Amino acid sequence: MKPEIEAKFATCPVEAQKQLKNIRRLVFSVAEENGLGMVEETLKWGEPSYLVTGGSTIRMDWKANDPGVIKVYFHCQTSLIETFKEIYRDEFVYEGKRAIVIPLSASNWSRPLRHCLQMALQYHSLKHLPLLGA
């Protein structure tokens, strides 16, 4: 993990750090399992950000003004969140067209989030398909 990402995670409460690190692991795992190449990990707007060639950027963060959740952000001008809402209507709470909201206490989000991350990481090859090929 890059030092700036580690430093960012360290500013969050322990429960938020656990969730963020779990999601980070999921991003890398999905990229590897699907042969998507190297994951670019950076800070964008002060938030951990992940991208592979042919994908759409995924960001995530915990914010003090909404301390009970972490949010996984997707580009709002894509059809990602609309698709996630269609497929995973009851699994997640969403923030507009930009984020999946995950309570710090949540524990059963891994499988559906894995699928959402996969669609985001493959977005440019899926965007022409109904429901992104789901």
Chimera marker file (.cmm) of the C-alpha trace (Angstrom):
<marker_set name="trace">
<marker id="1" x="0.000" y="0.000" z="0.000" r="1" g="1" b="0" radius="0.5"/>
<marker id="2" x="1.319" y="3.422" z="-0.922" r="1" g="1" b="0" radius="0.5"/>
<marker id="3" x="2.356" y="5.578" z="2.054" r="1" g="1" b="0" radius="0.5"/>
<marker id="4" x="-0.158" y="8.325" z="1.199" r="1" g="1" b="0" radius="0.5"/>
<marker id="5" x="-3.009" y="5.793" z="1.148" r="1" g="1" b="0" radius="0.5"/>
<marker id="6" x="-1.857" y="4.305" z="4.433" r="1" g="1" b="0" radius="0.5"/>
<marker id="7" x="-1.650" y="7.809" z="5.926" r="1" g="1" b="0" radius="0.5"/>
<marker id="8" x="-5.175" y="8.598" z="4.698" r="1" g="1" b="0" radius="0.5"/>
<marker id="9" x="-6.588" y="5.389" z="6.195" r="1" g="1" b="0" radius="0.5"/>
<marker id="10" x="-4.843" y="6.195" z="9.484" r="1" g="1" b="0" radius="0.5"/>
<marker id="11" x="-6.939" y="9.374" z="9.821" r="1" g="1" b="0" radius="0.5"/>
<marker id="12" x="-10.126" y="7.275" z="10.015" r="1" g="1" b="0" radius="0.5"/>
<marker id="13" x="-11.586" y="5.448" z="13.027" r="1" g="1" b="0" radius="0.5"/>
<marker id="14" x="-10.555" y="1.794" z="13.362" r="1" g="1" b="0" radius="0.5"/>
<marker id="15" x="-13.895" y="0.403" z="12.096" r="1" g="1" b="0" radius="0.5"/>
<marker id="16" x="-13.766" y="2.662" z="9.030" r="1" g="1" b="0" radius="0.5"/>
<marker id="17" x="-10.156" y="1.644" z="8.378" r="1" g="1" b="0" radius="0.5"/>
<marker id="18" x="-11.186" y="-2.030" z="8.405" r="1" g="1" b="0" radius="0.5"/>
<marker id="19" x="-13.988" y="-1.462" z="5.901" r="1" g="1" b="0" radius="0.5"/>
<marker id="20" x="-11.827" y="0.706" z="3.636" r="1" g="1" b="0" radius="0.5"/>
<marker id="21" x="-8.995" y="-1.839" z="3.654" r="1" g="1" b="0" radius="0.5"/>
<marker id="22" x="-11.454" y="-4.655" z="2.920" r="1" g="1" b="0" radius="0.5"/>
<marker id="23" x="-12.826" y="-2.756" z="-0.077" r="1" g="1" b="0" radius="0.5"/>
<marker id="24" x="-9.300" y="-1.945" z="-1.255" r="1" g="1" b="0" radius="0.5"/>
<marker id="25" x="-8.442" y="-5.670" z="-1.130" r="1" g="1" b="0" radius="0.5"/>
<marker id="26" x="-11.612" y="-6.419" z="-3.083" r="1" g="1" b="0" radius="0.5"/>
<marker id="27" x="-10.647" y="-3.937" z="-5.837" r="1" g="1" b="0" radius="0.5"/>
<marker id="28" x="-7.236" y="-5.569" z="-6.273" r="1" g="1" b="0" radius="0.5"/>
<marker id="29" x="-8.740" y="-9.060" z="-6.089" r="1" g="1" b="0" radius="0.5"/>
<marker id="30" x="-11.392" y="-8.305" z="-8.727" r="1" g="1" b="0" radius="0.5"/>
<marker id="31" x="-8.776" y="-6.776" z="-11.032" r="1" g="1" b="0" radius="0.5"/>
<marker id="32" x="-6.509" y="-9.801" z="-10.669" r="1" g="1" b="0" radius="0.5"/>
<marker id="33" x="-9.280" y="-12.415" z="-11.029" r="1" g="1" b="0" radius="0.5"/>
<marker id="34" x="-10.534" y="-10.752" z="-14.212" r="1" g="1" b="0" radius="0.5"/>
<marker id="35" x="-7.112" y="-10.141" z="-15.771" r="1" g="1" b="0" radius="0.5"/>
<marker id="36" x="-7.653" y="-6.380" z="-15.810" r="1" g="1" b="0" radius="0.5"/>
<marker id="37" x="-4.012" y="-5.437" z="-15.362" r="1" g="1" b="0" radius="0.5"/>
<marker id="38" x="-2.327" y="-3.117" z="-12.931" r="1" g="1" b="0" radius="0.5"/>
<marker id="39" x="-4.517" y="-1.121" z="-10.545" r="1" g="1" b="0" radius="0.5"/>
<marker id="40" x="-3.502" y="2.535" z="-10.343" r="1" g="1" b="0" radius="0.5"/>
<marker id="41" x="-3.864" y="3.599" z="-6.693" r="1" g="1" b="0" radius="0.5"/>
<marker id="42" x="-3.721" y="7.317" z="-5.933" r="1" g="1" b="0" radius="0.5"/>
<marker id="43" x="-5.346" y="10.029" z="-3.871" r="1" g="1" b="0" radius="0.5"/>
<marker id="44" x="-7.897" y="12.095" z="-5.820" r="1" g="1" b="0" radius="0.5"/>
<marker id="45" x="-9.595" y="14.917" z="-3.986" r="1" g="1" b="0" radius="0.5"/>
<marker id="46" x="-7.924" y="13.521" z="-0.871" r="1" g="1" b="0" radius="0.5"/>
<marker id="47" x="-9.678" y="10.159" z="-1.285" r="1" g="1" b="0" radius="0.5"/>
<marker id="48" x="-8.186" y="6.757" z="-2.113" r="1" g="1" b="0" radius="0.5"/>
<marker id="49" x="-8.823" y="6.187" z="-5.812" r="1" g="1" b="0" radius="0.5"/>
<marker id="50" x="-8.520" y="3.088" z="-7.993" r="1" g="1" b="0" radius="0.5"/>
<marker id="51" x="-8.448" y="2.691" z="-11.767" r="1" g="1" b="0" radius="0.5"/>
<marker id="52" x="-7.457" y="0.130" z="-14.385" r="1" g="1" b="0" radius="0.5"/>
<marker id="53" x="-7.139" y="0.667" z="-18.126" r="1" g="1" b="0" radius="0.5"/>
<marker id="54" x="-10.618" y="0.464" z="-19.620" r="1" g="1" b="0" radius="0.5"/>
<marker id="55" x="-12.344" y="1.060" z="-16.309" r="1" g="1" b="0" radius="0.5"/>
<marker id="56" x="-14.062" y="3.891" z="-14.508" r="1" g="1" b="0" radius="0.5"/>
<marker id="57" x="-12.455" y="5.405" z="-11.414" r="1" g="1" b="0" radius="0.5"/>
<marker id="58" x="-13.560" y="4.089" z="-8.026" r="1" g="1" b="0" radius="0.5"/>
<marker id="59" x="-12.985" y="6.270" z="-4.963" r="1" g="1" b="0" radius="0.5"/>
<marker id="60" x="-13.811" y="5.603" z="-1.327" r="1" g="1" b="0" radius="0.5"/>
<marker id="61" x="-13.746" y="7.489" z="1.926" r="1" g="1" b="0" radius="0.5"/>
<marker id="62" x="-14.986" y="7.965" z="5.464" r="1" g="1" b="0" radius="0.5"/>
<marker id="63" x="-16.028" y="11.476" z="6.466" r="1" g="1" b="0" radius="0.5"/>
<marker id="64" x="-16.420" y="12.892" z="9.968" r="1" g="1" b="0" radius="0.5"/>
<marker id="65" x="-19.697" y="14.591" z="9.000" r="1" g="1" b="0" radius="0.5"/>
<marker id="66" x="-21.252" y="11.156" z="8.304" r="1" g="1" b="0" radius="0.5"/>
<marker id="67" x="-19.315" y="9.002" z="10.788" r="1" g="1" b="0" radius="0.5"/>
<marker id="68" x="-21.396" y="5.809" z="10.714" r="1" g="1" b="0" radius="0.5"/>
<marker id="69" x="-20.675" y="4.940" z="7.087" r="1" g="1" b="0" radius="0.5"/>
<marker id="70" x="-18.075" y="4.751" z="4.388" r="1" g="1" b="0" radius="0.5"/>
<marker id="71" x="-18.900" y="5.623" z="0.803" r="1" g="1" b="0" radius="0.5"/>
<marker id="72" x="-17.693" y="4.060" z="-2.424" r="1" g="1" b="0" radius="0.5"/>
<marker id="73" x="-17.863" y="6.685" z="-5.180" r="1" g="1" b="0" radius="0.5"/>
<marker id="74" x="-18.337" y="6.126" z="-8.902" r="1" g="1" b="0" radius="0.5"/>
<marker id="75" x="-18.278" y="8.599" z="-11.789" r="1" g="1" b="0" radius="0.5"/>
<marker id="76" x="-21.729" y="10.228" z="-11.767" r="1" g="1" b="0" radius="0.5"/>
<marker id="77" x="-21.902" y="10.540" z="-15.564" r="1" g="1" b="0" radius="0.5"/>
<marker id="78" x="-21.775" y="6.779" z="-16.046" r="1" g="1" b="0" radius="0.5"/>
<marker id="79" x="-24.668" y="4.338" z="-15.763" r="1" g="1" b="0" radius="0.5"/>
<marker id="80" x="-22.952" y="2.488" z="-12.914" r="1" g="1" b="0" radius="0.5"/>
<marker id="81" x="-25.096" y="3.576" z="-9.952" r="1" g="1" b="0" radius="0.5"/>
<marker id="82" x="-28.318" y="3.302" z="-11.984" r="1" g="1" b="0" radius="0.5"/>
<marker id="83" x="-27.330" y="-0.268" z="-12.842" r="1" g="1" b="0" radius="0.5"/>
<marker id="84" x="-26.363" y="-1.103" z="-9.254" r="1" g="1" b="0" radius="0.5"/>
<marker id="85" x="-29.730" y="0.215" z="-8.052" r="1" g="1" b="0" radius="0.5"/>
<marker id="86" x="-31.490" y="-2.012" z="-10.573" r="1" g="1" b="0" radius="0.5"/>
<marker id="87" x="-29.550" y="-5.155" z="-9.647" r="1" g="1" b="0" radius="0.5"/>
<marker id="88" x="-28.927" y="-4.533" z="-5.940" r="1" g="1" b="0" radius="0.5"/>
<marker id="89" x="-31.944" y="-2.461" z="-4.949" r="1" g="1" b="0" radius="0.5"/>
<marker id="90" x="-32.129" y="-3.878" z="-1.408" r="1" g="1" b="0" radius="0.5"/>
<marker id="91" x="-28.464" y="-4.647" z="-0.735" r="1" g="1" b="0" radius="0.5"/>
<marker id="92" x="-27.225" y="-1.050" z="-0.552" r="1" g="1" b="0" radius="0.5"/>
<marker id="93" x="-28.214" y="2.486" z="0.245" r="1" g="1" b="0" radius="0.5"/>
<marker id="94" x="-27.179" y="4.881" z="-2.507" r="1" g="1" b="0" radius="0.5"/>
<marker id="95" x="-26.259" y="8.546" z="-2.545" r="1" g="1" b="0" radius="0.5"/>
<marker id="96" x="-27.691" y="9.971" z="-5.742" r="1" g="1" b="0" radius="0.5"/>
<marker id="97" x="-25.840" y="8.868" z="-8.888" r="1" g="1" b="0" radius="0.5"/>
<marker id="98" x="-22.451" y="8.811" z="-7.237" r="1" g="1" b="0" radius="0.5"/>
<marker id="99" x="-22.045" y="6.513" z="-4.249" r="1" g="1" b="0" radius="0.5"/>
<marker id="100" x="-22.819" y="3.258" z="-2.502" r="1" g="1" b="0" radius="0.5"/>
<marker id="101" x="-23.174" y="3.881" z="1.230" r="1" g="1" b="0" radius="0.5"/>
<marker id="102" x="-21.913" y="1.110" z="3.516" r="1" g="1" b="0" radius="0.5"/>
<marker id="103" x="-22.560" y="1.248" z="7.270" r="1" g="1" b="0" radius="0.5"/>
<marker id="104" x="-19.467" y="0.613" z="9.379" r="1" g="1" b="0" radius="0.5"/>
<marker id="105" x="-21.338" y="-2.243" z="11.050" r="1" g="1" b="0" radius="0.5"/>
<marker id="106" x="-22.257" y="-3.942" z="7.743" r="1" g="1" b="0" radius="0.5"/>
<marker id="107" x="-20.781" y="-7.359" z="7.099" r="1" g="1" b="0" radius="0.5"/>
<marker id="108" x="-22.699" y="-8.905" z="4.196" r="1" g="1" b="0" radius="0.5"/>
<marker id="109" x="-21.771" y="-6.528" z="1.368" r="1" g="1" b="0" radius="0.5"/>
<marker id="110" x="-18.764" y="-8.350" z="-0.085" r="1" g="1" b="0" radius="0.5"/>
<marker id="111" x="-20.429" y="-10.410" z="-2.862" r="1" g="1" b="0" radius="0.5"/>
<marker id="112" x="-22.659" y="-7.678" z="-4.319" r="1" g="1" b="0" radius="0.5"/>
<marker id="113" x="-19.941" y="-5.034" z="-3.961" r="1" g="1" b="0" radius="0.5"/>
<marker id="114" x="-17.453" y="-7.328" z="-5.711" r="1" g="1" b="0" radius="0.5"/>
<marker id="115" x="-19.831" y="-7.434" z="-8.699" r="1" g="1" b="0" radius="0.5"/>
<marker id="116" x="-20.288" y="-3.637" z="-8.646" r="1" g="1" b="0" radius="0.5"/>
<marker id="117" x="-16.517" y="-3.109" z="-8.529" r="1" g="1" b="0" radius="0.5"/>
<marker id="118" x="-16.073" y="-5.545" z="-11.419" r="1" g="1" b="0" radius="0.5"/>
<marker id="119" x="-18.559" y="-3.596" z="-13.555" r="1" g="1" b="0" radius="0.5"/>
<marker id="120" x="-16.786" y="-0.319" z="-12.738" r="1" g="1" b="0" radius="0.5"/>
<marker id="121" x="-13.346" y="-1.744" z="-13.491" r="1" g="1" b="0" radius="0.5"/>
<marker id="122" x="-14.605" y="-3.058" z="-16.857" r="1" g="1" b="0" radius="0.5"/>
<marker id="123" x="-16.947" y="-0.142" z="-17.564" r="1" g="1" b="0" radius="0.5"/>
<marker id="124" x="-15.712" y="0.906" z="-21.008" r="1" g="1" b="0" radius="0.5"/>
<marker id="125" x="-16.155" y="-2.594" z="-22.433" r="1" g="1" b="0" radius="0.5"/>
<marker id="126" x="-19.588" y="-3.002" z="-20.798" r="1" g="1" b="0" radius="0.5"/>
<marker id="127" x="-21.217" y="0.425" z="-21.131" r="1" g="1" b="0" radius="0.5"/>
<marker id="128" x="-23.023" y="-0.455" z="-24.364" r="1" g="1" b="0" radius="0.5"/>
<marker id="129" x="-24.681" y="-3.551" z="-22.835" r="1" g="1" b="0" radius="0.5"/>
<marker id="130" x="-28.071" y="-3.521" z="-21.079" r="1" g="1" b="0" radius="0.5"/>
<marker id="131" x="-27.461" y="-3.476" z="-17.309" r="1" g="1" b="0" radius="0.5"/>
<marker id="132" x="-23.735" y="-3.491" z="-18.133" r="1" g="1" b="0" radius="0.5"/>
<marker id="133" x="-23.992" y="-7.147" z="-19.046" r="1" g="1" b="0" radius="0.5"/>
<marker id="134" x="-25.099" y="-8.160" z="-15.571" r="1" g="1" b="0" radius="0.5"/>
<link id1="1" id2="2" r="1" g="1" b="0" radius="0.2"/>
<link id1="2" id2="3" r="1" g="1" b="0" radius="0.2"/>
<link id1="3" id2="4" r="1" g="1" b="0" radius="0.2"/>
<link id1="4" id2="5" r="1" g="1" b="0" radius="0.2"/>
<link id1="5" id2="6" r="1" g="1" b="0" radius="0.2"/>
<link id1="6" id2="7" r="1" g="1" b="0" radius="0.2"/>
<link id1="7" id2="8" r="1" g="1" b="0" radius="0.2"/>
<link id1="8" id2="9" r="1" g="1" b="0" radius="0.2"/>
<link id1="9" id2="10" r="1" g="1" b="0" radius="0.2"/>
<link id1="10" id2="11" r="1" g="1" b="0" radius="0.2"/>
<link id1="11" id2="12" r="1" g="1" b="0" radius="0.2"/>
<link id1="12" id2="13" r="1" g="1" b="0" radius="0.2"/>
<link id1="13" id2="14" r="1" g="1" b="0" radius="0.2"/>
<link id1="14" id2="15" r="1" g="1" b="0" radius="0.2"/>
<link id1="15" id2="16" r="1" g="1" b="0" radius="0.2"/>
<link id1="16" id2="17" r="1" g="1" b="0" radius="0.2"/>
<link id1="17" id2="18" r="1" g="1" b="0" radius="0.2"/>
<link id1="18" id2="19" r="1" g="1" b="0" radius="0.2"/>
<link id1="19" id2="20" r="1" g="1" b="0" radius="0.2"/>
<link id1="20" id2="21" r="1" g="1" b="0" radius="0.2"/>
<link id1="21" id2="22" r="1" g="1" b="0" radius="0.2"/>
<link id1="22" id2="23" r="1" g="1" b="0" radius="0.2"/>
<link id1="23" id2="24" r="1" g="1" b="0" radius="0.2"/>
<link id1="24" id2="25" r="1" g="1" b="0" radius="0.2"/>
<link id1="25" id2="26" r="1" g="1" b="0" radius="0.2"/>
<link id1="26" id2="27" r="1" g="1" b="0" radius="0.2"/>
<link id1="27" id2="28" r="1" g="1" b="0" radius="0.2"/>
<link id1="28" id2="29" r="1" g="1" b="0" radius="0.2"/>
<link id1="29" id2="30" r="1" g="1" b="0" radius="0.2"/>
<link id1="30" id2="31" r="1" g="1" b="0" radius="0.2"/>
<link id1="31" id2="32" r="1" g="1" b="0" radius="0.2"/>
<link id1="32" id2="33" r="1" g="1" b="0" radius="0.2"/>
<link id1="33" id2="34" r="1" g="1" b="0" radius="0.2"/>
<link id1="34" id2="35" r="1" g="1" b="0" radius="0.2"/>
<link id1="35" id2="36" r="1" g="1" b="0" radius="0.2"/>
<link id1="36" id2="37" r="1" g="1" b="0" radius="0.2"/>
<link id1="37" id2="38" r="1" g="1" b="0" radius="0.2"/>
<link id1="38" id2="39" r="1" g="1" b="0" radius="0.2"/>
<link id1="39" id2="40" r="1" g="1" b="0" radius="0.2"/>
<link id1="40" id2="41" r="1" g="1" b="0" radius="0.2"/>
<link id1="41" id2="42" r="1" g="1" b="0" radius="0.2"/>
<link id1="42" id2="43" r="1" g="1" b="0" radius="0.2"/>
<link id1="43" id2="44" r="1" g="1" b="0" radius="0.2"/>
<link id1="44" id2="45" r="1" g="1" b="0" radius="0.2"/>
<link id1="45" id2="46" r="1" g="1" b="0" radius="0.2"/>
<link id1="46" id2="47" r="1" g="1" b="0" radius="0.2"/>
<link id1="47" id2="48" r="1" g="1" b="0" radius="0.2"/>
<link id1="48" id2="49" r="1" g="1" b="0" radius="0.2"/>
<link id1="49" id2="50" r="1" g="1" b="0" radius="0.2"/>
<link id1="50" id2="51" r="1" g="1" b="0" radius="0.2"/>
<link id1="51" id2="52" r="1" g="1" b="0" radius="0.2"/>
<link id1="52" id2="53" r="1" g="1" b="0" radius="0.2"/>
<link id1="53" id2="54" r="1" g="1" b="0" radius="0.2"/>
<link id1="54" id2="55" r="1" g="1" b="0" radius="0.2"/>
<link id1="55" id2="56" r="1" g="1" b="0" radius="0.2"/>
<link id1="56" id2="57" r="1" g="1" b="0" radius="0.2"/>
<link id1="57" id2="58" r="1" g="1" b="0" radius="0.2"/>
<link id1="58" id2="59" r="1" g="1" b="0" radius="0.2"/>
<link id1="59" id2="60" r="1" g="1" b="0" radius="0.2"/>
<link id1="60" id2="61" r="1" g="1" b="0" radius="0.2"/>
<link id1="61" id2="62" r="1" g="1" b="0" radius="0.2"/>
<link id1="62" id2="63" r="1" g="1" b="0" radius="0.2"/>
<link id1="63" id2="64" r="1" g="1" b="0" radius="0.2"/>
<link id1="64" id2="65" r="1" g="1" b="0" radius="0.2"/>
<link id1="65" id2="66" r="1" g="1" b="0" radius="0.2"/>
<link id1="66" id2="67" r="1" g="1" b="0" radius="0.2"/>
<link id1="67" id2="68" r="1" g="1" b="0" radius="0.2"/>
<link id1="68" id2="69" r="1" g="1" b="0" radius="0.2"/>
<link id1="69" id2="70" r="1" g="1" b="0" radius="0.2"/>
<link id1="70" id2="71" r="1" g="1" b="0" radius="0.2"/>
<link id1="71" id2="72" r="1" g="1" b="0" radius="0.2"/>
<link id1="72" id2="73" r="1" g="1" b="0" radius="0.2"/>
<link id1="73" id2="74" r="1" g="1" b="0" radius="0.2"/>
<link id1="74" id2="75" r="1" g="1" b="0" radius="0.2"/>
<link id1="75" id2="76" r="1" g="1" b="0" radius="0.2"/>
<link id1="76" id2="77" r="1" g="1" b="0" radius="0.2"/>
<link id1="77" id2="78" r="1" g="1" b="0" radius="0.2"/>
<link id1="78" id2="79" r="1" g="1" b="0" radius="0.2"/>
<link id1="79" id2="80" r="1" g="1" b="0" radius="0.2"/>
<link id1="80" id2="81" r="1" g="1" b="0" radius="0.2"/>
<link id1="81" id2="82" r="1" g="1" b="0" radius="0.2"/>
<link id1="82" id2="83" r="1" g="1" b="0" radius="0.2"/>
<link id1="83" id2="84" r="1" g="1" b="0" radius="0.2"/>
<link id1="84" id2="85" r="1" g="1" b="0" radius="0.2"/>
<link id1="85" id2="86" r="1" g="1" b="0" radius="0.2"/>
<link id1="86" id2="87" r="1" g="1" b="0" radius="0.2"/>
<link id1="87" id2="88" r="1" g="1" b="0" radius="0.2"/>
<link id1="88" id2="89" r="1" g="1" b="0" radius="0.2"/>
<link id1="89" id2="90" r="1" g="1" b="0" radius="0.2"/>
<link id1="90" id2="91" r="1" g="1" b="0" radius="0.2"/>
<link id1="91" id2="92" r="1" g="1" b="0" radius="0.2"/>
<link id1="92" id2="93" r="1" g="1" b="0" radius="0.2"/>
<link id1="93" id2="94" r="1" g="1" b="0" radius="0.2"/>
<link id1="94" id2="95" r="1" g="1" b="0" radius="0.2"/>
<link id1="95" id2="96" r="1" g="1" b="0" radius="0.2"/>
<link id1="96" id2="97" r="1" g="1" b="0" radius="0.2"/>
<link id1="97" id2="98" r="1" g="1" b="0" radius="0.2"/>
<link id1="98" id2="99" r="1" g="1" b="0" radius="0.2"/>
<link id1="99" id2="100" r="1" g="1" b="0" radius="0.2"/>
<link id1="100" id2="101" r="1" g="1" b="0" radius="0.2"/>
<link id1="101" id2="102" r="1" g="1" b="0" radius="0.2"/>
<link id1="102" id2="103" r="1" g="1" b="0" radius="0.2"/>
<link id1="103" id2="104" r="1" g="1" b="0" radius="0.2"/>
<link id1="104" id2="105" r="1" g="1" b="0" radius="0.2"/>
<link id1="105" id2="106" r="1" g="1" b="0" radius="0.2"/>
<link id1="106" id2="107" r="1" g="1" b="0" radius="0.2"/>
<link id1="107" id2="108" r="1" g="1" b="0" radius="0.2"/>
<link id1="108" id2="109" r="1" g="1" b="0" radius="0.2"/>
<link id1="109" id2="110" r="1" g="1" b="0" radius="0.2"/>
<link id1="110" id2="111" r="1" g="1" b="0" radius="0.2"/>
<link id1="111" id2="112" r="1" g="1" b="0" radius="0.2"/>
<link id1="112" id2="113" r="1" g="1" b="0" radius="0.2"/>
<link id1="113" id2="114" r="1" g="1" b="0" radius="0.2"/>
<link id1="114" id2="115" r="1" g="1" b="0" radius="0.2"/>
<link id1="115" id2="116" r="1" g="1" b="0" radius="0.2"/>
<link id1="116" id2="117" r="1" g="1" b="0" radius="0.2"/>
<link id1="117" id2="118" r="1" g="1" b="0" radius="0.2"/>
<link id1="118" id2="119" r="1" g="1" b="0" radius="0.2"/>
<link id1="119" id2="120" r="1" g="1" b="0" radius="0.2"/>
<link id1="120" id2="121" r="1" g="1" b="0" radius="0.2"/>
<link id1="121" id2="122" r="1" g="1" b="0" radius="0.2"/>
<link id1="122" id2="123" r="1" g="1" b="0" radius="0.2"/>
<link id1="123" id2="124" r="1" g="1" b="0" radius="0.2"/>
<link id1="124" id2="125" r="1" g="1" b="0" radius="0.2"/>
<link id1="125" id2="126" r="1" g="1" b="0" radius="0.2"/>
<link id1="126" id2="127" r="1" g="1" b="0" radius="0.2"/>
<link id1="127" id2="128" r="1" g="1" b="0" radius="0.2"/>
<link id1="128" id2="129" r="1" g="1" b="0" radius="0.2"/>
<link id1="129" id2="130" r="1" g="1" b="0" radius="0.2"/>
<link id1="130" id2="131" r="1" g="1" b="0" radius="0.2"/>
<link id1="131" id2="132" r="1" g="1" b="0" radius="0.2"/>
<link id1="132" id2="133" r="1" g="1" b="0" radius="0.2"/>
<link id1="133" id2="134" r="1" g="1" b="0" radius="0.2"/>
</marker_set>
